[in-house]
Amino acid sequence: MRIDVLTLFPEIFTHFEEWSIIGRIIDKGLVTIRKINIRDFSEDKHKRVDDYPYGGGPGMIMKPEPIYSAIKEVKSDNSKVIYLSPQGKVLNQQLVNRLSKEEHLILLCGHYEGIDNRIIENYVDLEISIGDYVLTGGEIPAMVLIESIIRLLPGALGKESYKEESHFNGLLEYPQYTRPRVFNGLSVPEVLLSGNHQKIQEWRKYQSLKNTYLKRPDLLENIQLTDEEMKILKKIKEEFDR
Ligand SMILES: NC(=O)c1ccc(N[C@@H]2CC[C@@H](O)C2)nc1
């Protein structure tokens, strides 16, 4: 997979590319990430990339020409141009899974008050938001998008994360524990020390369903539960809806 990030602040990505899992996935050659500085595509002698909004209003808007030139420079037939903005489709694992199949992503990071709408309407394939809040730039959302996608690439998560099925099967995760067995007088649930894998799996399924029902019941609307899971959920509802 190729990812080109169009940004006015390429330096923000330097450590990101070396950091932890990202650096390892890049070193494995599963993805190449390029930072393209939009300012390099500004034609005027002052290298202007923003200007005052027509119709007045606060702040500055990014000019369309430099963005257009940058997109044209990197775009090919199999590219998808993604613009990070609060108006985008809110990112979830389903969308991440879909995007992880793409060959070439061009991530357009805006800044200031936004970018000229003619770019969004005519040259952006998909607008994505990482949540309902406003940021000064699209760079951090771009990093969130990159990490969520590339960790799904085949071979990305080596043995260090065997829990492939934890890829958000729609339910929230079960609680996790590690040594010591007792911490501040608090013990680890006995079942996890039993070595009985059938019981451990049942306990974890129960905890996932309980966590989801109590913390994010909305997620249950979009999941096809097995009969077994429905039975467990029924028990949970009886227990917690008293
Ligand atoms: N919630 C989000 O994903 C998000 C994305 C971008 C953003 N801000 C940029 C700066 C100006 C405009 O390009 C949009 N804020 C929030």
Ligand as a Chemical Component Dictionary entry (heavy atoms), coordinates in Angstrom:
data_LIG
# 
_chem_comp.id                   LIG 
_chem_comp.type                 NON-POLYMER 
_chem_comp.pdbx_formal_charge   0 
_chem_comp.three_letter_code    LIG 
# 
loop_
_chem_comp_atom.comp_id 
_chem_comp_atom.atom_id 
_chem_comp_atom.alt_atom_id 
_chem_comp_atom.type_symbol 
_chem_comp_atom.charge 
_chem_comp_atom.model_Cartn_x 
_chem_comp_atom.model_Cartn_y 
_chem_comp_atom.model_Cartn_z 
_chem_comp_atom.pdbx_ordinal 
LIG N1  N1  N 0 -12.762 15.433 13.590 1  
LIG C1  C1  C 0 -11.865 15.379 12.610 2  
LIG O1  O1  O 0 -11.563 14.331 12.038 3  
LIG C2  C2  C 0 -11.229 16.662 12.183 4  
LIG C3  C3  C 0 -10.518 16.740 11.000 5  
LIG C4  C4  C 0 -9.930  17.937 10.619 6  
LIG C5  C5  C 0 -10.100 19.041 11.461 7  
LIG N2  N2  N 0 -9.592  20.268 11.151 8  
LIG C6  C6  C 0 -9.116  20.611 9.828  9  
LIG C7  C7  C 0 -8.512  21.992 9.835  10 
LIG C8  C8  C 0 -9.265  22.785 8.847  11 
LIG C9  C9  C 0 -9.998  21.828 7.973  12 
LIG O2  O2  O 0 -9.156  21.405 6.926  13 
LIG C10 C10 C 0 -10.277 20.651 8.861  14 
LIG N3  N3  N 0 -10.774 18.938 12.616 15 
LIG C11 C11 C 0 -11.335 17.782 12.970 16 
# 
loop_
_chem_comp_bond.comp_id 
_chem_comp_bond.atom_id_1 
_chem_comp_bond.atom_id_2 
_chem_comp_bond.value_order 
_chem_comp_bond.pdbx_ordinal 
LIG N1 C1  SING 1  
LIG C1 O1  DOUB 2  
LIG C1 C2  SING 3  
LIG C2 C3  SING 4  
LIG C2 C11 DOUB 5  
LIG C3 C4  DOUB 6  
LIG C4 C5  SING 7  
LIG C5 N2  SING 8  
LIG C5 N3  DOUB 9  
LIG N2 C6  SING 10 
LIG C6 C7  SING 11 
LIG C6 C10 SING 12 
LIG C7 C8  SING 13 
LIG C8 C9  SING 14 
LIG C9 O2  SING 15 
LIG C9 C10 SING 16 
LIG N3 C11 SING 17 
# 
